[in-house]
Amino acid sequence: MLHVDKPIIGIIGGIGSGKSFVGSLFAELGAVVINADDQVRRVYERHDVRTTIHQWWGDAAFLPDGGINRKAIAARVFTDTAQRTRLERLIHPLVHEDRRQIMEAASSDPAVTGFVWDTPLLVETGLHKACDAVVFVDSPREVRLERVKRRGWDEKELTRREKSQLPLDTKRKISDYVLSNAADAASARRQVRTLFPTIIAKKSQRI
């Protein structure tokens, strides 16, 4: 991993807890947010990746317009551990390299105050160990369910996906900080603006 003198903040929490929103609040304070979903989209555009996926799963893995059918792939890998492992071995190294390039390009920019890793499997993949701070975004299940309904998911789908991740209590214990995202945006923003200077100060003390 590229060594940087600015804090790396890992964002974790339940599905629908608002991790990306919290990441955007850190971005308001000068942090560069590296969103895993955006990274995966870029990786899926690679010719070599598309070729491999077609060899594995054929036309069913693609949309009529030629794009990757992420919903079809998700349905396949969330019910088959071997298929999920195979896909992760293809995608993860490329995502890691993409992250390294982003950080290398931004690390010398004096306007950049830190980096936020918005990665659903941050703990499961061990990436949290490379973070200076891990922030758990706390949000009640009923709130999270309302949010994921906007994605077209029901409670059964939320539960199915949650089972592929570590329990929330485990993630909470691993975290250095807990930030509540159950109220309004202003509340979350206040918490981030209080927390970020603390994280930056602790990073400076380690350098």
N, C-alpha and C positions, 0 to 999 in steps of 0.2 A: 504494500500500500504506500502511496505517495505520502511523504511527510509534509505536513503543513503546519504553520504556526498560528492558525486560526481554528477555533473550536469546531469539531464535528459533532452534530447533534442528531441522534437517532430518534425518530418519532415512531412510537408503537401504540397499540390500542386495539379495541375490537373493530370488527368490520362495521363501517358506518359511523364510527366515532368522530369523524371529522379531522382525520390526520392531515389531509391535504390542505384543509382550511387553516389549521394551526401552522402548517409549514408556510403558508402565504403570509401569516402574521410575522413570522421571523423574516421573511423576504422584505417586508415593509421596513425592517431595521437593517437591511443591507446584506442579509444572508443569501447565499445561492442555494436554491432548493433543487435537489436531484430526485426526481420522481421516477420510481421504478416502472410505473405503467408507461410513462413516456419513453423510457429507455427500451422497454420490451417492444413497443410499437416500432421504434427505429430498427431494432434487431430483426424484427419480422419482415422488414423491407429489404433485407439483404438477400441477394440472389442465392447464395450458398445455403442459407437457412431455409428459404422457401423450397429449394430443391430437395433438401433432406426431409422436410415435413411432408412433401408430396410423395416421396419414396415410402415413407412410413404409413401414411393414412389416405393417400390419394386425393381425389377431387373433393371429398367430403370435408376436408380441412380448409377449403377456400370458398369465398363468396362468389356469386355470379360475376361481379366486377373484377375478380382476380385477387381481391384482398384476402388476408388471412381471416378465417372464420373463428375468431377467438372463443365465441360461445360454444361452438361444436368441439373445439379442442379442450375447453374447460370441462365440458360434460364427459369427455373421454378420460382425462387425466385425474379428475376428482374421484372417479370410481375405480381407478386402476393404478395402484402404487407403482408398479413397474413402468407403466407408460409415463407417469408423472416424473419419475426419477430420470428416465431417458430424456425427456424434454428439458428438465432442469440442467442436465449435463451438457446439453447443446446450448441453452440460452444463458445460463449464469456466467460462464467465463466471458462471454461477449458483453454482458451487462457490466461486469466488473471492469473491463477495459474501457468501456464507454464512460463509466464513473471516474476512472483515473484520468482520462483525457479532459473531462470537464473541469476537474479540480486542478489539474496542472495548468490549464489555460487561465483559470480565475485566481489562482493562489497569489499571484504577484500584483493583483489589482488592489490598490489601497482602499478602494471604496467597498470592497468585500469584507464583511465583518465575521463571516463564518459560513459553514456548510450544513445543510439539513438533508439528511437521508430519509426520504419518505418511501420506505420499503416494507411491503406487507409481511415478508418473512425475515425481517431483520434479525430477530433472535434465533429463529429456526436455522438460519444459515450461518450463525455465529458472527455476523457483521457488527452486532452491538458491542463486541469486545474491542473494536477499533474506534468506537465513539468516545468522545470526551464526556458526553452526557447523554443519557437516555431518558426521554420524556414520554410518560404514559398519558395518553389522552383519554380521559374518563368520561363516559357518557352512558346513561341507563339503556338497558336493552330495548325498552319500548321506544325510546328516541331513535336509537340506531335502526330499529325495524322500520320506522316511518321514513327514514332517510333512504334505506336500500329499496323501498318500494318504488322510489323514483327510477331505479334501475330496472324495474320490472321483476324484482325478486319478491317472493313471499317468505313467510317465517320458516318454512321447510328448507328453502334454498339457503337462507341465512345460517340455519343450524348446520346444514350439510357442509358449508364452506368453513364454518367455525371449527368443525371437527378436524379439519386438515391443519389447523394451527394450534399452538400451545394454548392452554387455558389462560383466561384473562388474569386470574389470581397469580399465576406464575409470572406473567409479563409484568404485572404490577410490582411484584417483589424484586424483579431484576432492575427495575427503573430507578433512576436517581431522583426524579421529580415526577409529581402527578399534577396534571393540569385539567381542570374541569371544563368540558365543552357541552354542558347541559343547559346552560341559560342562553344568554344572547351573545352576539358577536362582540359587543363592547366589553363584556366580562372576560371573554377569552383574550381579547387584545390587551387588556390591563394586566392579566397574568403573564403574558409573554413579555410585555415591556418591563415587568418587574424581574422576571426570571433571566432574561437574556444577559443583562449586565453581570449577573452573578456567575453565569457560565463562562463568560469572557474573562472575568477576573480570575477564576480558578484555572483556566487555561494559561493565562499569563504567568501565574505563579509556578506552573510546571516547566515553563520554557527556561 
